[in-house]
Amino acid sequence: MSAPPRAPVSEIAAEAWRRSPGPGAMSPQEVALTLGRQLRIGGDQALLGMIDGPVVVLDVDSGGSIVTLCGSAATRGAVAWGQLLVDESRVQPMCIARADRSLRCWQQSATDVLIVDIVDGRLTSVTIGDQRNAESTMRANLSQLRATVDAATCP
């Protein structure tokens, strides 16, 4: 017997901000767990389906530089980040549903970290780089990262 078809990851992520807890609705915790599993299975394709506008990237290894990717650059980034998520030599991605009804997923290896932020089923930001410097770099650049995400546009 074959497994039932899976909903696209963007649809699973969209469950996190559904307000009415009707039949079959998932709790935010269930959404986060399901999304983490789905990213492990098909992260390379899943992130592509979440590209709907600019993606802001915080590069830990370049001292915290922040760039906005659009179009084909965002697509190439999504493929590369997705390949990390499905890499069996790395740990399974973990996700949390945040109070603002967004999702944050992360994956750590022995040397680096990948963090993706998803709002309304759309990939909005990515933090990537050396895990030893990730926390301090994120803390130092958090307000600039948020402002850039809020103001980001693509031509």
N, C-alpha and C positions, 0 to 999 in steps of 0.2 A: 504494500500500500504506500502510495507516495504522500509526502508531507503536504499539508495545505499551502497554497501560495501565500507568500509573505507580502505584507503591505510595503510599499516603498518607504525607505527610512524617513524621508521628509514628511510622509503622512503619519508615521509613528511619532516623530518629533512634534507634529502639529497637535497631537492628542494632549500634550502638556498644557496647552493654554485653552482647552475646551472648558467652558464654565459649567455646563450642565452635566452632572454625573449620572447620565442615563444608562440604560442597559448596555453592557459591553464597554463602557468608558473605562479607561485605565487611570489609576492614581498617578500622580507625578513620579512617585518612586518606581512604579511598574514601567512607566515610560522610560525613565532613566536606565533601568536595568535592561529593558528590551533594546533600547538604542545602542547601548554598549555592546550587546551581543551582535546586533545587526551591523555595526561598524566593523566588528572583527571579521564577519563573514563577507561583507561586500563594501567595505569602506571606500575602496577606489572608485566604485560606481556611485555610492551613496553621496559622497561629497560633491560629485559632479551635479547631482540632482538638486543640490542645495545652493548652487551658484545662481543668484538672481540679483545681481548688482555688485557693488564693490566689496572686496574682502580686504580688511586691514590686517597687516602682518607686523607683529612685534618680534624682531630678530634679536634674541638674547646674545648671540655670538658676536654681533656687531656693536655691542655696547648699548643696545636698546633702541636701535633705529626702528622707525615706524614708517612703513610704506603702504600705499593703497594699490591693490591689484584690480584690474578690470579686464573684461573680455578674455582673450586667449591667455593672458598672463594668469588670471584667476583660475582658468580651466587647467592650465599646466600645474599650478600650485595644488589644486584640489586633487589631481591625479597623483602627484608625488606624496602629498600628505596621506591620501587614502591608501597608498601602497605601504606606508609605515604602519597604518592601523591593521592591515591584514597580515603583516609579516609575523609568521609563527615563532620567530626567534625573540619577539618582543612580547611583553605582557598584554593581556586583554585590556582594551580601552574601558575606562570606567566613566560613568556619567552621573551628574546630579541635576535635579530640577531646582532652579533657584527661585527665590521669592518673587522676582519680577517676571516669572513665568517663562524664563529662558532656560536653556540647557548648557551646561559646560561639560565637556568630555576631555579626558586627558589620558595620556599613555606615556609611561616612563620606560626607558631602557637603562642599562647600567651607566650610560654616559649622557643621554639627552632626554628632553621632554617635549611632548607635542600636546598643546592645549587648543581645543576648538570651541568657539562660542557660537551657539545656534539660537536665533530669535525668530519666532514665527516660521520655523521650518527653513530658514535661510542662514547659511554660513556667513557670519558677520566679521569674525576675527579669529586669527590664529597666532599663537605664541609658540615659537620653536627655538631650540638651542640647548646649550650645555645645562644639564639639570642643576649643577652646583651653583650657577649664577642666576637661575630662572626666578627664584622667589624674590631676591633683592632687586633684580632688574624690573620685574613686574611691579613691585611695590613703588619703585622710583618713577615708573612711567605710566602708572595706572590712569591718572587724570588725563594725561595727554592721549593715551590709547582710547579712552572713552570719548573724549572730545573729537578725535579723528573718526571714530566709528559713527558718531552722531552726525558729523558733517560730510562724510564721504559720499562722493557722487562719481559716476562714470560718464564720460562724454557720450 
